[in-house]
Amino acid sequence: MVMASVGVLTLASCTMAVIDWYELSSFEEKLRAFSENELRSLNSLVESAMEQRLSDQQNVAIKVFDG
């Protein structure tokens, strides 16, 4: 009876460890994808502001980035 209990406890612990590892790696992948998306968006904003800077007589883009 004790051996069966130890076996079930070991199996449950291993299952929980695998599930925890899978969920953690999935969560990290989602965070990484979100971060990459935000960086691409920010890079696009900066590039757009730099392109518009030449035709911007009132220096709006410079004021926004300075502020």
N, CA and C atoms as an extended XYZ file, in Angstrom:
201
Properties=species:S:1:pos:R:3:atomname:S:1:resname:S:1:resid:I:1 pbc="F F F"
N         0.824       -1.189        0.000 N   MET     1
C         0.000        0.000        0.000 CA  MET     1
C         0.875        1.263        0.000 C   MET     1
N         1.955        1.211        0.791 N   VAL     2
C         2.863        2.351        0.864 CA  VAL     2
C         3.564        2.542       -0.485 C   VAL     2
N         3.966        1.455       -1.114 N   MET     3
C         4.644        1.551       -2.406 CA  MET     3
C         3.713        2.136       -3.476 C   MET     3
N         2.451        1.754       -3.431 N   ALA     4
C         1.481        2.280       -4.390 CA  ALA     4
C         1.267        3.773       -4.153 C   ALA     4
N         1.210        4.179       -2.912 N   SER     5
C         1.038        5.599       -2.574 CA  SER     5
C         2.233        6.425       -3.038 C   SER     5
N         3.434        5.901       -2.826 N   VAL     6
C         4.643        6.597       -3.260 CA  VAL     6
C         4.670        6.683       -4.784 C   VAL     6
N         4.273        5.638       -5.467 N   GLY     7
C         4.239        5.636       -6.925 CA  GLY     7
C         3.247        6.655       -7.466 C   GLY     7
N         2.063        6.708       -6.881 N   VAL     8
C         1.051        7.667       -7.315 CA  VAL     8
C         1.514        9.095       -7.029 C   VAL     8
N         2.118        9.315       -5.873 N   LEU     9
C         2.614       10.640       -5.524 CA  LEU     9
C         3.732       11.064       -6.477 C   LEU     9
N         4.613       10.147       -6.819 N   THR    10
C         5.691       10.450       -7.761 CA  THR    10
C         5.137       10.768       -9.139 C   THR    10
N         4.192        9.981       -9.597 N   LEU    11
C         3.578       10.211      -10.897 CA  LEU    11
C         2.852       11.562      -10.928 C   LEU    11
N         2.145       11.881       -9.858 N   ALA    12
C         1.439       13.169       -9.789 CA  ALA    12
C         2.435       14.330       -9.781 C   ALA    12
N         3.536       14.185       -9.051 N   SER    13
C         4.547       15.239       -8.994 CA  SER    13
C         5.194       15.453      -10.353 C   SER    13
N         5.513       14.356      -11.043 N   CYS    14
C         6.114       14.474      -12.374 CA  CYS    14
C         5.139       15.119      -13.358 C   CYS    14
N         3.879       14.749      -13.288 N   THR    15
C         2.871       15.336      -14.172 CA  THR    15
C         2.728       16.826      -13.918 C   THR    15
N         2.691       17.217      -12.670 N   MET    16
C         2.579       18.637      -12.332 CA  MET    16
C         3.813       19.413      -12.800 C   MET    16
N         4.995       18.818      -12.702 N   ALA    17
C         6.225       19.484      -13.151 CA  ALA    17
C         6.201       19.692      -14.664 C   ALA    17
N         5.741       18.695      -15.414 N   VAL    18
C         5.676       18.825      -16.870 CA  VAL    18
C         4.659       19.887      -17.266 C   VAL    18
N         3.502       19.883      -16.634 N   ILE    19
C         2.470       20.885      -16.929 CA  ILE    19
C         2.969       22.285      -16.583 C   ILE    19
N         3.640       22.419      -15.447 N   ASP    20
C         4.184       23.718      -15.032 CA  ASP    20
C         5.218       24.219      -16.039 C   ASP    20
N         6.105       23.335      -16.489 N   TRP    21
C         7.121       23.714      -17.468 CA  TRP    21
C         6.473       24.161      -18.773 C   TRP    21
N         5.462       23.410      -19.225 N   TYR    22
C         4.781       23.745      -20.478 CA  TYR    22
C         4.068       25.093      -20.374 C   TYR    22
N         3.364       25.324      -19.309 N   GLU    23
C         2.638       26.589      -19.125 CA  GLU    23
C         3.608       27.763      -19.018 C   GLU    23
N         4.701       27.585      -18.317 N   LEU    24
C         5.677       28.655      -18.168 CA  LEU    24
C         6.324       28.999      -19.506 C   LEU    24
N         6.685       27.990      -20.285 N   SER    25
C         7.297       28.268      -21.584 CA  SER    25
C         6.282       28.912      -22.530 C   SER    25
N         5.039       28.516      -22.446 N   SER    26
C         3.996       29.131      -23.276 CA  SER    26
C         3.799       30.596      -22.888 C   SER    26
N         3.788       30.870      -21.601 N   PHE    27
C         3.630       32.242      -21.117 CA  PHE    27
C         4.811       33.112      -21.542 C   PHE    27
N         6.026       32.578      -21.432 N   GLU    28
C         7.211       33.326      -21.857 CA  GLU    28
C         7.182       33.613      -23.353 C   GLU    28
N         6.706       32.664      -24.147 N   GLU    29
C         6.611       32.867      -25.595 CA  GLU    29
C         5.605       33.974      -25.919 C   GLU    29
N         4.496       34.002      -25.201 N   LYS    30
C         3.506       35.064      -25.407 CA  LYS    30
C         4.090       36.426      -25.034 C   LYS    30
N         4.820       36.492      -23.937 N   LEU    31
C         5.447       37.748      -23.534 CA  LEU    31
C         6.499       38.193      -24.545 C   LEU    31
N         7.263       37.259      -25.060 N   ARG    32
C         8.286       37.579      -26.051 CA  ARG    32
C         7.642       38.125      -27.324 C   ARG    32
N         6.568       37.485      -27.773 N   ALA    33
C         5.875       37.944      -28.979 CA  ALA    33
C         5.280       39.329      -28.757 C   ALA    33
N         4.720       39.568      -27.576 N   PHE    34
C         4.165       40.889      -27.265 CA  PHE    34
C         5.260       41.948      -27.259 C   PHE    34
N         6.399       41.626      -26.677 N   SER    35
C         7.511       42.580      -26.622 CA  SER    35
C         8.040       42.890      -28.015 C   SER    35
N         8.180       41.863      -28.840 N   GLU    36
C         8.654       42.092      -30.204 CA  GLU    36
C         7.672       42.957      -30.983 C   GLU    36
N         6.388       42.733      -30.780 N   ASN    37
C         5.379       43.538      -31.453 CA  ASN    37
C         5.459       44.994      -31.006 C   ASN    37
N         5.635       45.220      -29.726 N   GLU    38
C         5.736       46.590      -29.211 CA  GLU    38
C         6.993       47.285      -29.737 C   GLU    38
N         8.100       46.561      -29.813 N   LEU    39
C         9.326       47.152      -30.340 CA  LEU    39
C         9.200       47.496      -31.817 C   LEU    39
N         8.547       46.608      -32.592 N   ARG    40
C         8.319       46.919      -34.004 CA  ARG    40
C         7.432       48.147      -34.151 C   ARG    40
N         6.422       48.255      -33.310 N   SER    41
C         5.517       49.401      -33.362 CA  SER    41
C         6.253       50.689      -33.018 C   SER    41
N         7.069       50.646      -32.003 N   LEU    42
C         7.829       51.824      -31.605 CA  LEU    42
C         8.840       52.207      -32.680 C   LEU    42
N         9.497       51.226      -33.267 N   ASN    43
C        10.448       51.483      -34.337 CA  ASN    43
C         9.749       52.112      -35.537 C   ASN    43
N         8.571       51.624      -35.840 N   SER    44
C         7.788       52.188      -36.947 CA  SER    44
C         7.409       53.635      -36.663 C   SER    44
N         7.045       53.922      -35.436 N   LEU    45
C         6.691       55.292      -35.053 CA  LEU    45
C         7.885       56.225      -35.200 C   LEU    45
N         9.035       55.786      -34.760 N   VAL    46
C        10.239       56.612      -34.854 CA  VAL    46
C        10.611       56.843      -36.311 C   VAL    46
N        10.560       55.787      -37.111 N   GLU    47
C        10.883       55.941      -38.533 CA  GLU    47
C         9.910       56.891      -39.225 C   GLU    47
N         8.641       56.775      -38.899 N   SER    48
C         7.638       57.662      -39.494 CA  SER    48
C         7.885       59.107      -39.091 C   SER    48
N         8.211       59.324      -37.843 N   ALA    49
C         8.478       60.689      -37.380 CA  ALA    49
C         9.720       61.257      -38.045 C   ALA    49
N        10.729       60.423      -38.238 N   MET    50
C        11.951       60.905      -38.880 CA  MET    50
C        11.703       61.239      -40.361 C   MET    50
N        10.849       60.452      -41.022 N   GLU    51
C        10.530       60.750      -42.420 CA  GLU    51
C         9.738       62.051      -42.541 C   GLU    51
N         8.833       62.286      -41.607 N   GLN    52
C         8.000       63.481      -41.660 CA  GLN    52
C         8.747       64.734      -41.196 C   GLN    52
N         9.869       64.537      -40.569 N   ARG    53
C        10.623       65.668      -40.022 CA  ARG    53
C        11.075       66.634      -41.109 C   ARG    53
N        11.391       66.136      -42.272 N   LEU    54
C        11.860       67.004      -43.342 CA  LEU    54
C        10.779       67.976      -43.822 C   LEU    54
N         9.544       67.524      -43.828 N   SER    55
C         8.451       68.382      -44.301 CA  SER    55
C         7.693       69.047      -43.153 C   SER    55
N         8.145       68.883      -41.952 N   ASP    56
C         7.461       69.420      -40.765 CA  ASP    56
C         8.043       70.786      -40.426 C   ASP    56
N         7.333       71.824      -40.809 N   GLN    57
C         7.820       73.184      -40.578 CA  GLN    57
C         7.687       73.610      -39.114 C   GLN    57
N         6.730       73.028      -38.399 N   GLN    58
C         6.494       73.430      -37.007 CA  GLN    58
C         7.240       72.553      -36.001 C   GLN    58
N         8.008       71.599      -36.464 N   ASN    59
C         8.808       70.704      -35.614 CA  ASN    59
C         7.952       69.924      -34.598 C   ASN    59
N         6.794       69.451      -35.058 N   VAL    60
C         5.894       68.719      -34.173 CA  VAL    60
C         6.540       67.421      -33.692 C   VAL    60
N         7.168       66.694      -34.613 N   ALA    61
C         7.778       65.412      -34.236 CA  ALA    61
C         8.893       65.618      -33.213 C   ALA    61
N         9.691       66.629      -33.382 N   ILE    62
C        10.769       66.900      -32.436 CA  ILE    62
C        10.197       67.283      -31.080 C   ILE    62
N         9.142       68.071      -31.064 N   LYS    63
C         8.506       68.452      -29.791 CA  LYS    63
C         7.918       67.248      -29.077 C   LYS    63
N         7.334       66.324      -29.845 N   VAL    64
C         6.760       65.134      -29.226 CA  VAL    64
C         7.852       64.284      -28.593 C   VAL    64
N         8.952       64.054      -29.319 N   PHE    65
C        10.011       63.221      -28.762 CA  PHE    65
C        10.784       63.919      -27.654 C   PHE    65
N        10.867       65.236      -27.707 N   ASP    66
C        11.526       65.956      -26.619 CA  ASP    66
C        10.658       65.967      -25.366 C   ASP    66
N         9.343       65.979      -25.570 N   GLY    67
C         8.420       66.028      -24.427 CA  GLY    67
C         8.292       64.672      -23.782 C   GLY    67
